[in-house]
Amino acid sequence: MEELKMGFERAKVFVEREDVYRKLKGAISFLIPTRKDIEFELRAGGSSYTDGHRVVVGLPSLFYDKSEEEMYVALRALVGHECQHINSTSFSAYQEAQKRILDDFEAKTGSWERGFSLYIKETAKAFLNGIEDGRIERILVSKWPGYEKYLKYLNGMMWKHLEVSGDEIRDFWLSLVSIAVTGLLPKGFSRYEGQPLERVMKDLIPRIRSAIKAKTSQECFSLCEQMMKDHADYIIGLYRNGEREEEFLSLEFEPEEFEGVEGNETIGDVERDNHFSTTKQEEDEDEEGGEGRKERESDVRLNGASEESMTVDETAFEEQFDVIKQEAVQEAKRHMTAGGLREKNVPDSLEQGLNQEEVREIELLYRDQAVKFEERILPQRHLHAPVPVSWKRTAARFRREVEAIKRNKMARTLRGQRAGILDVERLHQWPTKEVNLFMRKKLPFEHDYVFYLLEDGSGSMSGAKERKAKEALFMMEEGLKTWRFPFKMATFSTDGDKVIHHVIKGFSENRKGAYAVNAWHERQASGANKDGFSIRVAVKELLKRPEKEKVLIVLSDGLPVEYSSEQDALDDVKQAVKEARKAGVHVIAMMFGDEEFRASHVEKYKYMYDNSIINCKPEHIPFQLSRVLRRLLSR
């Protein structure tokens, strides 16, 4: 139990990473391009389902101890599965079929006892939902072949871990689903050799394989209804012989699910015949599976059993599964690297800040003041606290600026140039004497940047300054997540003879939520500040990083006070900034305070930071910061 709990916590950290969420949310937008209103919930554990408006994906517990790549493969497969339900399954047709089945069986037996009705309902769910799963997965891989390896890996893992239990009713349900999605009977099915369940499955296997090729969910459900009618005696006998009424009565209080689908609406227009059409451009083919432009005959069945055989060659299965796993993991690595989900190969020591020797080097510069350094990690109890509306607006403006920069940097072609290759798409402008009729190819942009956001957390920043600083942190946090740059956030202050860095977010942390909002709740501005010392600590951490371009952004009111005189304070910051820039670190200062305060202190700021200063009204910060970011990324 303890091992499972530890595995759950590990998986929870992975699924709560913002970049993982964004990547999978992007897959939903890709698979359902006509729907922009789909909500997405990602979690460790729990079931996966959709209600047509929301996709909920829970990582199964058997993946808790697997690699991040394997967890990603499973999540990707589950997202694809639920999206295809929205595209291809009619829930109203499912409900109607289930009702017809229930009415038919009650009429056949003359029994309306509640336990029997719930048993028939569960059996109908195994037929309708389980076989529809096989149908929609077949459609998904027909349209996007890249999903085949994901689904085969997920279904193969489930097959390896789900064996028949000896409970014939549940083994019957398991067999239906297993044949539909893997093409194999479940492990251990040989125990039913010569028994009624084997005879029933011999008849059902080819019929299930036909049902998953149905054009619509209505057709699939109709075939399922007929299968249940043809084997009604067996299905009724299982319940009568088992004396299981109390067990099935308990199901009455469980939530209704169709892959968790709730409500009485159609989830997907199955009458249209455009399952294999697309509006995406060719670059999307690589994203979702390469050659997925054309309809092709495909399914996600695993090898290991022939059409005639009722047994599974587990050796053949394991050999095939090893290949599937290897291919799926390699594909996941490619996706995760391309999408920024995999960090650079950064040693753990870099994530733990400076070592004692490195800290001592800085402390010796202040030996006459007997200054010590301490790093404290802020608790993360408010990561999901509500974000102020004004902060969201500021972040949205900055994100739009950042995304525009990103589109420009990612574009492989520069249009509207005065020299280069003639751009035939702009020839229509020739009569207007337009001279910018050329284009140039660009080299791919390298994301080799790392950021450190260092906020003054001293008492002088309390009140409006601190709120605006936290708003700016949130804005930058959201923007840097768009690029998936590694970045660290910390707020600095002093406590007696100690300089304290309260870590808001580490370089490699990627949990879902708002770190700046959490910091706003966890700590209030207090103490004094020794800006030069804190800048040196941040710079030394940045210089240890493997990224080529290192950026330090200091958010402060520009009043370092933990010094013998104001001039000593200004000189120390000036020298720390000079050393940082000489070492190759870009240092940018963001000044906080009302207009009168900024006007009266800007010269001191310029003395310390030269001209790399953002000094403007709070509402202009997104624009000014985006200008700075644009210059940095053009290097």
MOPEMO-V255068 format. One record per run of one state. SS is the DSSP state (h for helix, s for strand, l for the rest). FROM is the first residue (numbers start at 1). TO is the last residue. Records with the same first field share a line. If there is no record, write none. Layout:
SS: FROM-TO  FROM-TO
This chain:
l: 1-1  16-16  32-38  45-48  51-53  60-60  64-67  89-90  110-113  144-146  162-162  164-167  183-186  188-188  193-195  212-216  231-231  243-244  254-282  289-313  339-347  352-355  366-366  370-371  378-388  411-412  418-420  423-423  433-437  442-448  457-458  462-463  484-485  496-497  506-510  512-514  523-527  529-530  545-548  557-565  583-584  592-594  610-612  615-617  634-635
h: 2-15  18-31  61-63  68-88  91-109  114-143  147-161  168-182  189-192  196-211  217-230  232-242  245-253  283-288  314-338  348-351  356-365  367-369  389-410  424-432  459-461  464-483  515-522  531-544  566-582  595-609  618-633
s: 17-17  39-44  49-50  54-59  163-163  187-187  372-377  413-417  421-422  438-441  449-456  486-495  498-505  511-511  528-528  549-556  585-591  613-614
